[in-house]
Amino acid sequence: MKTKYILYFVLIMLVAFSTDASAGIVGDANNDGRITTADSSITLQMSVGSVVPDLESADVSGDGRTSSLDALMILTMVQKTQVCVNAPETVSGTFNAMIDIHNVTNLDSGVFDLSFNSSVVNVTAVHDGNMGDTTVSIDSWSFTDTDTIHVNLNNTGGVRGSGSLATIGFEVLGEVGDSSILDISDGLLTDTGANETSALWFDSDVAVGVPVTVNAPEVVLVASDTFNVTIDIKDVLNLNAGQFDLAFDSSVVNVTDVGNGLVNDTTMRIDEWKFVDSDTIRVISKRPGTNTVSGSGYLAVINFTITGSQGGMSVLDISDGKLAAIPSDGTTDAEEIPAIWTGAEVAVGVPVTVNAPEVVLVASDMFNVTIDIGDALNLNAGQFDLAFDSSVVNVTDVGNGLVNDTTMRIDEWKFVDSDTIRVISKRPGTNTVSGSGYLAVINFVVTGSGTSLLDISDGKLAAIPSEGTTDAEEVPAIWTDAEVTAS
C-alpha cells in the first residue's frame, strides 16, 4: 500500500504543480496566443475576484497583482499590431514555428531576427507566410550566427488583417528536458508608404519531450470482434511511472482490458485502470518502487471489442498524460518528463483479399484469381489496382463479381501499365448488395516461371445507405495481397 500511495502522490504532484513549457504572453489572459478585448475583460474580472487571478498572464503593470490598470493597459495593447512566435510547447524530431501576425493594416515589407539555443533546436528552412489569399513572400533569410537567423519579407503590396509572416522549420538536437527560447527581435514592419508600423513582438519557448503515440490499426473488421492498441513511447530516460486518459466512442469500440507495457524489454506494470465514464478510461503504469527504465516500447496494451458496424469511426484521444522520471543520481524525487501525446482514429471496415492459388503449373497455361470481400453492407461500387510481374503471369480478362448471389458488374477494366490493371466494379444505378463474395474474377495466363506478388492497391469501396439517400459513402477496408508461384 505504501508503494501505491507514493505513486499516486508523485503523479498528483506532477499534475498539480507542473507548468507549461511556454511562459505565454503577458496580457494574454485567456492564453489563446493573442491579445484581444476578451483578455481585458477577463483581467477586469480577476481584479474584482470573480475570476481567479493569473499574475503570469494578466499582471501587465508588474506590480504583483491584477487590477483595473492591467485591464486598461491590455485594452491599449489590443489596438497595436501583434507578432507572436507560435510554436509547440513540447517538441520532438522536427517541428514548425509560425510567425503569426494580428491586426495589421497596409503591410508591405518587414524584417526580424529569430534567436534560439542551437544545441537544443536548429533552423532547417524558412517558408513563405500567408495572410488571407495573399502570400507573404520570404525575400531572403540567413544565419547571422549559430543561434540566430535574419529574415527579410518581400513586398506584399499592402495587405491587412491577420495571418502569418513566415513558417520556420526546426530540427531537434537536444535531449529530453532541454528547452530553448525562440526569441524574436529587431523586428521592423513597414507599410506601402515606407512608414514603420508600431507592433508588439512576443517570444515563445519550446521543450524537448518524448513522443507518446496511440498505435492503433486504421481499420478493424467486425468479424474479428476484438483488436489491440498499444500506447507507444520512444527514447524515454529514467521512466518510473505514467498516467493518461484514453477516450473513444463506445458505440463503435469499447475497452475490455488493459495489459502491462514493455519498455526496452522491461515490464511497465499496470498499477490501475478504470472507466472515468462510459467513453473514457484512466490508466496508471508503473515500475516497482523507484526502479526506472530507459529506451523505447509501450506503456500499456489496450484490448478493445468492436461494438459498431461498417463505417463506424472512433477517435482514440489520449489526454491528461503525465510521465514521471527518477534521475539516476540517487535521488528519489520524481521529475516530470515533457511529452507529446498523439491520438489515433480507427474505423470499422470490411476485408478485401486477393484469393489466388499458391502454385500454378507453367504447363496449365491459365488460372483465375478472385477479389474476395466479406460482410459488406449496402455495397454499390468498388475500384482497385492489381499489380503483378508480367514476366511470370499476365491478365487476359476480368469478369463480373458476385456478392451474396448478386452480380457486381465490371464497369471498366484497363492496363495502367504493363504490370498493373485497374478495375471498376459496379451495381446498376443506386442498387446495393450486402454480404460476402467477390468483386471480380481476374483471368491470368502463365508467362514464365518464378514468383509474382499480386499487389492490390488504391482500393475504394462505395456504399449507399439503406435509408434511401443517393449519396455514396466510402467503406473502410483492409486490402490483402497474395503471391503465386509458377513452376
C-alpha positions in Angstrom: 0.0 0.0 0.0 2.9 2.4 0.7 4.3 2.0 -2.8 0.9 2.7 -4.3 0.4 5.8 -2.1 3.8 7.1 -3.1 3.0 6.6 -6.8 -0.3 8.4 -6.5 1.3 11.2 -4.6 4.0 11.6 -7.3 1.5 11.7 -10.1 -0.8 14.1 -8.3 2.0 16.4 -7.5 3.1 16.4 -11.2 -0.5 17.3 -12.2 -0.9 20.0 -9.6 2.4 21.8 -9.8 3.7 21.3 -13.4 3.8 24.4 -15.5 3.5 24.8 -19.3 6.7 24.7 -21.3 5.9 28.2 -22.5 5.6 31.2 -20.2 3.0 32.6 -22.5 2.3 36.2 -23.5 1.8 38.8 -20.7 -1.6 40.3 -21.4 -3.0 37.2 -23.0 -5.2 36.4 -20.0 -7.1 33.6 -21.8 -3.9 32.0 -23.2 -5.2 31.9 -26.8 -2.0 33.2 -28.4 -3.0 36.8 -28.9 -4.2 39.9 -27.0 -7.8 40.9 -27.5 -10.6 42.7 -25.7 -11.6 39.4 -24.1 -8.3 39.5 -22.2 -9.1 42.9 -20.9 -12.5 41.7 -19.7 -11.1 38.6 -18.0 -8.4 40.7 -16.3 -11.1 43.1 -15.0 -13.0 40.1 -13.6 -9.7 39.0 -11.9 -9.3 42.4 -10.3 -12.7 42.1 -8.6 -12.3 38.5 -7.6 -14.9 36.9 -9.8 -12.1 35.0 -11.7 -9.1 33.5 -10.1 -6.1 35.9 -10.7 -3.3 34.8 -13.0 -0.4 37.1 -12.4 1.8 35.4 -15.1 -0.6 36.2 -17.9 -2.5 39.3 -16.6 -0.1 41.4 -14.4 0.9 43.7 -17.3 1.9 46.5 -14.9 4.3 44.2 -13.0 3.0 45.4 -9.6 2.3 41.9 -8.3 -1.5 42.0 -8.6 -4.2 42.1 -11.2 -6.1 45.4 -11.3 -8.2 47.7 -13.5 -4.9 49.3 -14.5 -3.8 46.0 -16.1 -7.2 45.7 -17.9 -6.8 49.2 -19.3 -3.2 48.5 -20.4 -4.3 45.4 -22.1 -7.1 47.4 -23.9 -4.4 49.7 -25.1 -2.3 46.8 -26.4 -5.2 45.4 -28.4 -5.0 48.4 -30.7 -1.5 47.6 -31.8 -0.2 45.1 -34.4 1.0 41.9 -32.7 3.7 39.5 -33.9 3.9 36.2 -32.0 6.1 33.2 -32.3 3.6 30.3 -32.4 5.4 27.1 -31.5 4.5 23.8 -29.9 5.3 23.8 -26.1 6.8 20.3 -26.4 8.8 19.1 -29.5 10.5 16.1 -30.9 12.1 15.2 -34.2 11.2 18.1 -36.4 8.6 20.9 -36.0 7.4 24.2 -37.4 7.1 27.6 -35.7 4.7 30.1 -37.2 5.4 33.8 -37.0 1.8 34.9 -36.5 0.7 38.5 -37.1 -2.6 40.0 -35.9 -4.4 43.3 -36.6 -2.0 44.8 -39.2 -3.0 47.4 -41.8 -1.3 48.1 -45.1 1.7 45.8 -44.5 4.2 45.9 -47.3 7.5 44.5 -46.0 9.4 43.7 -42.9 12.5 42.1 -41.2 13.1 40.2 -38.0 15.7 38.1 -36.2 14.9 34.8 -34.5 17.3 33.5 -31.9 17.4 30.1 -30.3 19.6 27.6 -28.5 21.3 25.8 -31.4 22.3 22.9 -29.1 18.6 22.2 -28.5 16.9 23.2 -31.8 18.2 24.4 -35.1 16.6 26.0 -38.2 16.4 23.9 -41.3 14.1 26.1 -43.6 12.1 29.3 -43.8 8.9 29.2 -45.8 6.5 31.9 -47.0 3.7 33.2 -44.8 0.1 33.8 -45.7 -2.5 36.4 -44.9 -5.9 35.6 -46.3 -5.4 35.0 -50.0 -2.1 36.8 -50.1 1.3 35.1 -49.9 3.8 36.8 -47.7 7.0 36.0 -49.6 10.4 35.5 -48.0 12.8 37.6 -49.9 15.8 36.1 -48.1 17.0 34.5 -44.9 20.4 33.7 -43.4 22.2 32.8 -40.3 23.8 35.8 -38.6 25.5 33.4 -36.1 24.9 29.8 -35.0 22.0 30.8 -32.8 20.2 33.5 -34.9 18.6 33.9 -38.3 17.7 37.1 -40.1 14.6 37.1 -42.3 13.6 39.6 -44.9 10.0 39.8 -46.1 9.3 40.7 -49.7 6.9 43.5 -50.8 3.3 42.4 -50.3 1.6 45.4 -51.8 -0.3 46.5 -48.7 -2.0 43.5 -47.1 -4.2 43.8 -43.9 -5.7 41.6 -41.3 -4.2 38.5 -39.6 -2.2 35.5 -40.7 1.5 34.5 -40.7 4.6 36.3 -41.8 6.7 33.0 -42.1 6.9 29.4 -41.2 10.2 28.4 -39.6 11.2 24.7 -39.9 13.3 23.3 -37.0 15.0 20.1 -36.1 15.5 18.9 -32.5 19.1 18.4 -31.4 18.8 18.4 -27.7 17.9 15.8 -25.1 14.6 15.3 -23.4 14.1 18.1 -20.8 16.2 20.6 -22.7 14.5 23.9 -23.6 15.0 26.9 -25.8 13.5 30.4 -26.0 12.5 31.3 -29.6 13.3 35.0 -29.2 12.1 37.3 -32.0 13.9 40.6 -32.0 14.9 43.6 -34.2 11.6 43.4 -35.9 10.5 46.2 -38.3 7.3 46.3 -40.3 6.7 49.0 -42.9 3.6 50.0 -45.0 3.4 50.9 -48.6 4.5 54.4 -47.8 7.7 53.1 -46.1 6.3 54.1 -42.7 7.0 52.0 -39.7 4.1 50.0 -38.3 4.2 50.0 -34.5 4.0 46.4 -33.2 4.3 44.3 -30.2 6.7 41.3 -30.6 6.2 38.1 -28.4 8.6 35.2 -28.0 7.9 31.6 -27.3 9.6 28.6 -25.5 9.9 25.0 -26.6 11.0 22.0 -24.5 12.2 18.7 -25.9 9.9 15.8 -25.0 9.3 12.2 -25.7 6.6 11.1 -28.2 3.8 9.1 -26.8 1.5 7.7 -29.5 -1.7 5.7 -29.7 -0.7 2.9 -32.1 -4.0 1.5 -33.5 -5.0 -0.1 -36.8 -6.6 2.3 -39.2 -9.3 -0.2 -40.0 -10.7 -3.1 -37.9 -13.1 -5.8 -39.0 -16.5 -6.6 -37.5 -15.8 -10.3 -38.0 -12.6 -10.1 -36.0 -14.6 -8.9 -32.9 -11.5 -7.7 -31.0 -8.3 -5.8 -31.5 -5.4 -4.3 -29.5 -3.9 -0.8 -29.3 -0.5 0.0 -27.8 0.5 3.3 -26.2 3.9 3.6 -27.7 6.8 5.7 -26.2 10.1 6.5 -27.7 13.6 7.4 -26.3 12.5 7.9 -22.7 15.1 8.3 -19.9 14.7 7.1 -16.3 11.0 6.4 -16.6 9.3 5.3 -13.4 5.6 5.9 -13.9 3.0 7.2 -16.4 -0.7 8.2 -16.4 -3.1 9.0 -19.2 -6.8 9.1 -20.1 -8.0 7.4 -23.3 -11.3 8.5 -24.8 -13.3 6.7 -27.5 -16.8 6.3 -29.0 -18.2 3.4 -27.1 -20.9 2.9 -29.7 -18.1 2.0 -32.1 -15.4 0.3 -29.9 -15.1 -0.4 -26.2 -12.3 -1.3 -23.8 -12.4 -4.8 -22.3 -8.9 -4.9 -20.6 -5.6 -3.1 -20.2 -2.4 -5.1 -20.1 1.2 -4.3 -19.0 3.5 -2.2 -21.0 7.1 -3.1 -22.1 9.9 -0.6 -22.5 13.3 -1.8 -23.6 12.2 -5.4 -22.8 11.3 -4.3 -19.2 7.8 -4.5 -17.9 5.8 -1.4 -17.2 3.2 -2.8 -14.7 -0.4 -1.6 -15.0 -0.9 -0.4 -11.4 -4.6 0.6 -12.0 -7.0 1.2 -14.8 -10.7 2.2 -14.6 -13.6 3.8 -16.5 -13.8 7.5 -15.8 -17.1 7.5 -17.8 -18.6 5.2 -20.4 -16.3 6.6 -23.1 -13.0 7.2 -21.2 -10.5 5.1 -19.3 -7.7 6.2 -17.0 -4.5 4.2 -16.9 -1.6 4.3 -14.4 1.5 2.4 -15.5 4.4 1.9 -13.0 7.8 0.3 -12.5 8.3 -1.3 -9.0 9.4 1.1 -6.2 11.9 3.6 -7.5 13.1 1.4 -10.4 13.3 3.1 -13.8 13.7 2.1 -17.4 15.1 4.0 -20.4 14.5 3.3 -24.1 11.5 2.7 -26.3 8.5 0.5 -26.3 4.9 0.9 -25.0 3.3 2.0 -21.7 0.2 -0.3 -22.0 -1.8 -2.6 -24.2 -5.4 -1.7 -24.5 -7.8 -4.5 -25.5 -10.9 -3.4 -27.5 -14.1 -5.1 -28.6 -15.9 -3.8 -31.7 -19.4 -2.5 -30.9 -20.2 -0.7 -34.1 -21.0 -1.6 -37.7 -19.4 -0.9 -41.1 -18.4 2.7 -41.5 -18.3 3.5 -37.8 -15.3 5.6 -36.8 -13.9 6.5 -33.4 -11.1 8.9 -32.4 -8.8 7.4 -29.8 -8.0 10.6 -27.9 -5.2 10.5 -25.3 -5.1 13.3 -22.8 -4.2 14.3 -19.3 -0.9 12.4 -19.7 1.9 12.6 -17.2 5.3 10.8 -17.1 7.5 10.7 -14.1 11.2 10.1 -14.1 13.5 9.4 -11.1 17.0 10.6 -12.0 20.0 8.2 -11.8 21.9 10.5 -9.4 20.4 8.6 -6.4 17.6 11.0 -5.5 14.0 9.6 -5.1 12.4 12.9 -6.1 10.3 12.5 -9.2 10.6 14.8 -12.2 8.1 15.3 -14.9 9.1 14.2 -18.4 7.9 16.5 -21.1 5.9 14.6 -23.7 4.0 14.9 -26.9 0.7 12.9 -26.7 -0.7 11.9 -30.1 -4.1 10.1 -30.6 -5.4 8.0 -33.5 -8.5 7.0 -35.3 -10.0 3.6 -36.0 -12.7 2.7 -38.5 -14.9 -0.4 -38.7 -14.5 -1.9 -42.2 -14.6 -5.0 -44.4 -11.8 -7.4 -45.6 -10.9 -7.4 -49.3 -8.5 -10.3 -50.2 -6.7 -11.4 -53.3 -7.7 -15.1 -53.4 -5.1 -16.9 -55.7 -3.6 -20.3 -55.9 -0.2 -20.5 -54.2 1.3 -22.6 -57.0 0.3 -22.9 -60.7 1.9 -25.1 -63.3 3.6 -23.5 -66.3 2.0 -26.3 -68.4 -1.5 -25.4 -67.2 -1.3 -22.1 -69.0 -4.3 -20.4 -67.4 -5.8 -19.8 -63.9 -8.3 -17.5 -62.1 -8.0 -15.1 -59.1 -11.0 -13.7 -57.2 -11.0 -10.5 -55.3 -12.9 -11.6 -52.2 -15.0 -9.4 -49.9 -16.6 -10.2 -46.6 -19.5 -8.8 -44.6 -20.1 -5.8 -46.8 -23.2 -3.6 -46.1 -25.1 -1.6 -48.8 -22.2 -2.0 -51.3 -22.7 -0.2 -54.6 -19.3 0.0 -56.2 -15.6 -0.8 -55.9 -12.3 0.1 -57.5 -8.8 -1.2 -57.2 -5.4 -1.6 -58.9 -3.8 -5.1 -59.2 -0.1 -5.2 -59.9 1.9 -8.4 -60.9 5.1 -9.5 -62.5 4.2 -9.8 -66.2 7.3 -12.0 -66.8 5.6 -14.6 -64.6 1.9 -14.0 -65.1 -0.3 -11.7 -67.1 -4.0 -10.7 -67.2 -6.2 -11.7 -70.1 -9.6 -10.7 -68.9 -11.7 -9.5 -65.9 -15.1 -11.0 -65.2 -18.1 -9.9 -63.1 -18.1 -10.3 -59.3 -20.7 -11.9 -57.2 -21.7 -10.8 -53.7 -24.5 -12.7 -51.8 -25.5 -14.3 -55.2 -25.9 -10.8 -56.7 -23.8 -9.7 -59.7 -21.2 -6.9 -59.3 -20.8 -5.8 -62.9 -17.4 -5.0 -64.2 -18.0 -1.4 -65.4 -14.4 -1.0 -66.7 -11.0 -2.6 -66.6 -7.8 -1.5 -68.3 -4.0 -1.8 -68.1 -2.4 1.2 -66.3 1.0 -0.1 -67.4 2.4 -3.5 -68.5 2.3 -4.8 -64.9 -0.9 -3.2 -63.5 -4.6 -3.3 -64.2 -7.3 -1.0 -62.8 -10.8 -2.5 -62.2 -14.1 -0.8 -61.5 -16.9 -3.0 -60.3 -20.5 -1.6 -60.0 -24.1 -2.4 -59.2 -26.7 -0.8 -61.5 -27.7 2.8 -60.6 -28.1 3.1 -56.8 -28.7 -0.5 -56.2 -26.8 -2.1 -53.4 -25.9 -5.5 -52.0 -24.9 -6.7 -48.6 -23.0 -9.8 -47.7 -19.9 -11.7 -48.8 -18.5 -12.9 -52.1 -16.1 -11.4 -54.7 -15.8 -8.1 -56.5 -14.2 -9.5 -59.7 -12.7 -12.6 -61.3 -9.2 -12.0 -62.8 -8.2 -14.4 -65.6 -4.4 -14.9 -65.8 -2.1 -16.6 -68.3 1.3 -18.1 -67.1 4.1 -16.3 -69.0 7.1 -17.8 -67.2 8.4 -19.5 -64.1 9.0 -17.8 -60.8 7.0 -16.0 -58.1 4.8 -12.9 -58.6 3.3 -10.7 -55.9 -0.4 -9.9 -56.7 -0.4 -6.5 -55.1 -3.8 -4.9 -54.6 -3.7 -1.1 -54.0 -5.6 2.2 -54.4 -8.8 0.4 -53.4 -12.0 2.3 -52.8 -15.5 0.9 -51.9 -18.7 2.9 -52.0 -21.9 2.2 -50.1 -25.3 3.8 -50.4 -27.1 3.8 -47.0 -30.3 1.9 -46.9 -32.4 4.9 -45.8 -32.9 5.9 -49.5 -30.4 8.6 -50.0 -28.3 8.6 -53.2 -25.2 10.0 -51.5 -22.4 7.4 -51.6 -20.2 6.8 -48.5 -16.7 5.3 -48.6 -16.5 1.9 -46.9 -13.3 1.4 -44.8 -11.5 -1.8 -45.9 -8.4 -3.9 -45.3 -6.8 -4.8 -48.6 -4.7 -8.0 -48.6 -2.3 -9.2 -51.3 -1.3 -12.7 -52.4 1.6 -14.5 -54.1 1.6 -17.0 -56.9 4.4 -19.2 -57.9 4.6 -20.7 -61.4 6.7 -23.9 -61.7 
